[in-house]
Amino acid sequence: MASVPLPIRSRKDFQAALAEAIGVVAELVRAAPRFEPYLEIEMQLDAMRRWTADGREPLPDERKSVTIGLVIIRELDPQPDAETYEKHELLRACHHYFRQWPPDGRPPYE
């Protein structure tokens, strides 16, 4: 599923994972256009894209405002099939990297 190795270890990998996550969620929204959790995740991914475009560093308040991990835990299937699990892992990886925003070249929590 994810073409970017997880955990995300660099800004370049983050941008690639984010682009992939945006595509994955766009497919989910097309399949279930009124499902609020997917719409919320889509909106947050777009904000992450804008806040990191052209090498911009997201502000601490912007990083704190992303809650994709919580949406996954609270609103989505707690025991997904393997394909859905991989999608959730990609979304979680983007969320965690963005929230931590470690120095380039280091994964979060290391």
Secondary structure, 3 states (H helix, E strand, C coil): CCCCCCCCCCHHHHHHHHHHHHHHHHHHHHHCCCCHHHHHHHHHHHHHHHHHHHHCCCCHHHHHHCCHHHHHHHHCCCCCCHHHHHHHHHHHHHHHHHHHCCCCCCCCCC
